[in-house]
């Protein structure tokens, strides 16, 4: 049953989703359960779901996505095609921080994306989209908090996710070939990372406001 549902993405139960998240991303049972149950609640479903339904606009899916365009007015489902120019902007966000050895000239294998880089990308995308409500703003931070936790590595003094892994996952929708599961990703760690992203977003917005008032 598991292999069937995992293969075609249809008729997924809460248990299928929990199993898939644990197997794919090495999430802890509490984190996988929280995401699966939360997803069903947001989709207002009791019966099984398909992966296609997860793209239903305004449930789990939200505007100001990092690599998808906003859902056009009146449409029920979000655009599924990945916008490569948005992928490039996201990669650029990772190169514009003040982390050591991570300027635009550095090779992508050496550039790591951290919470401040994700915050920069979220602030940029939320500026050009309709305002997100609190729940969807939290989902947007949480989904990147999971990725930062699952794929975090250290290179020199910098800690984060190699941007080439981000490009592979978010630009081509596949797991990074070089990634090996080294730890189980837990719920509390994701909460902590989502808070760090939020704090960095607040600071960046504050800094922008200060600059604009001075002009």
C-alpha positions in Angstrom: 0.0 0.0 0.0 2.8 2.4 0.9 4.7 1.8 -2.3 1.6 2.3 -4.3 0.7 5.6 -2.7 4.3 6.8 -2.7 4.6 6.0 -6.4 1.6 7.8 -7.8 0.9 10.4 -5.1 -2.8 9.7 -5.0 -5.0 8.5 -2.2 -2.5 9.3 0.6 -3.5 8.8 4.2 -2.1 10.7 7.1 0.1 7.6 7.9 1.4 7.6 4.3 2.4 11.2 4.6 4.1 10.6 8.0 6.0 7.6 6.6 7.0 9.5 3.4 8.4 12.5 5.4 10.3 10.3 7.8 11.7 8.2 4.9 12.5 11.1 2.6 13.8 13.8 4.9 14.6 11.8 8.1 12.2 13.8 10.1 11.3 12.8 13.7 7.9 11.1 14.2 6.6 14.2 16.1 7.7 16.6 13.4 6.3 14.4 10.6 3.1 13.9 12.5 2.7 17.6 13.1 3.2 18.4 9.4 0.9 15.6 8.2 -2.0 16.3 10.6 -1.5 20.1 10.1 -1.7 19.5 6.3 -5.0 17.6 6.6 -6.5 20.3 8.9 -5.5 23.1 6.5 -6.9 21.1 3.5 -10.1 20.5 5.7 -9.8 16.8 4.8 -10.6 13.7 6.8 -10.4 11.3 3.9 -7.2 10.6 2.0 -5.6 13.3 -0.2 -3.5 13.4 -3.4 -0.3 15.4 -3.7 -2.0 17.5 -6.3 -4.5 18.8 -3.7 -1.6 20.0 -1.6 -1.2 22.8 -4.3 -4.7 24.1 -3.5 -4.2 27.8 -3.1 -4.7 29.3 0.4 -4.6 25.9 2.3 -1.0 24.9 2.7 0.2 26.6 -0.5 0.7 30.3 -0.3 1.6 33.4 -2.4 5.2 34.8 -2.2 6.6 31.4 -2.9 10.4 31.5 -3.3 10.3 29.9 -6.8 6.7 29.8 -8.0 4.7 32.7 -9.2 1.7 33.8 -7.2 -1.7 32.1 -7.9 -3.6 34.2 -10.4 -6.8 35.8 -9.0 -9.7 33.4 -9.2 -7.5 30.3 -9.7 -8.0 27.4 -7.3 -4.5 25.8 -7.7 -1.1 27.4 -7.6 1.2 27.4 -10.7 3.3 24.3 -10.5 6.0 25.3 -12.9 9.2 26.5 -11.3 10.3 30.0 -12.4 14.0 29.7 -13.1 14.6 33.5 -12.8 13.2 33.2 -9.2 15.6 30.4 -8.5 18.5 32.6 -9.7 17.3 35.4 -7.4 17.2 33.0 -4.5 20.8 31.9 -5.2 21.8 35.6 -5.4 20.2 36.2 -2.0 22.6 33.6 -0.6 25.6 35.4 -2.1 24.8 38.9 -0.8 25.2 38.3 3.0 28.4 39.3 4.8 29.5 35.8 5.6 33.2 35.3 5.0 34.3 33.9 1.6 30.8 34.0 0.3 30.9 36.9 -2.2 29.5 36.5 -5.7 32.9 35.4 -6.9 32.9 32.2 -4.7 32.0 28.9 -6.3 28.5 27.6 -5.5 29.8 24.6 -3.8 31.3 26.8 -1.1 28.3 29.1 -0.6 26.0 28.2 2.2 22.4 29.5 2.7 21.6 30.3 6.3 18.6 31.9 8.1 19.6 35.4 7.2 19.8 34.5 3.5 16.4 32.8 3.7 15.1 36.0 5.4 16.5 38.2 2.6 14.7 36.0 0.1 11.4 36.0 2.0 11.4 39.8 2.5 12.1 40.3 -1.2 9.3 37.9 -2.3 6.7 39.2 0.2 7.3 42.8 -1.1 6.1 41.8 -4.5 3.1 39.7 -3.4 -0.3 40.2 -1.7 0.2 40.3 2.1 0.5 36.8 3.7 -1.7 36.1 6.7 0.1 35.0 9.9 -0.5 31.2 9.3 0.9 31.2 5.8 3.8 33.5 6.8 4.6 30.9 9.5 4.3 28.0 7.0 6.7 29.8 4.6 9.3 30.2 7.3 8.8 26.7 8.7 9.2 25.0 5.4 12.6 26.6 4.9 13.4 26.0 8.6 13.1 22.3 7.9 15.4 22.4 5.0 18.0 24.5 6.9 17.9 21.9 9.6 17.9 18.7 7.5 20.8 19.8 5.2 22.9 22.0 7.4 26.7 21.6 6.9 29.7 23.5 8.1 32.4 25.0 5.8 35.1 27.0 7.5 33.3 29.5 9.8 30.1 29.3 7.9 27.1 27.0 8.7 24.2 26.5 6.3 22.9 24.6 3.2 25.1 24.5 0.1 23.4 26.6 -2.5 23.9 23.9 -5.1 21.8 21.6 -3.0 19.1 24.3 -2.8 19.3 24.6 -6.6 18.9 20.9 -7.0 16.0 20.6 -4.6 14.0 23.8 -5.2 15.0 24.3 -8.9 14.8 20.7 -10.1 12.7 19.1 -7.4 15.1 16.3 -6.5 17.2 15.3 -3.5 20.8 16.6 -3.5 23.0 13.7 -4.6 25.7 14.5 -2.1 23.3 14.6 0.9 23.5 11.8 3.5 21.1 11.7 6.4 23.3 12.2 9.5 20.6 13.1 12.1 16.9 13.0 12.7 15.3 16.4 12.2 13.1 17.4 15.2 10.2 19.7 15.7 11.7 22.0 18.3 14.8 22.6 16.1 12.5 23.7 13.2 10.6 26.1 15.5 13.9 27.6 16.6 15.0 28.1 13.0 11.7 29.6 11.9 12.0 32.1 14.8 15.6 32.9 13.6 14.3 33.5 10.1 11.5 35.8 11.4 13.9 37.8 13.6 16.3 38.3 10.6 13.3 39.4 8.5 12.2 41.9 11.1 15.8 43.3 11.3 16.1 43.5 7.5 12.8 45.3 7.2 13.7 47.6 10.0 17.1 48.4 8.3 15.3 49.1 5.0 12.9 51.5 6.7 15.7 53.3 8.4 17.6 53.7 5.1 14.4 55.0 3.4 13.7 57.6 6.1 17.2 58.9 5.8 16.9 59.4 2.0 
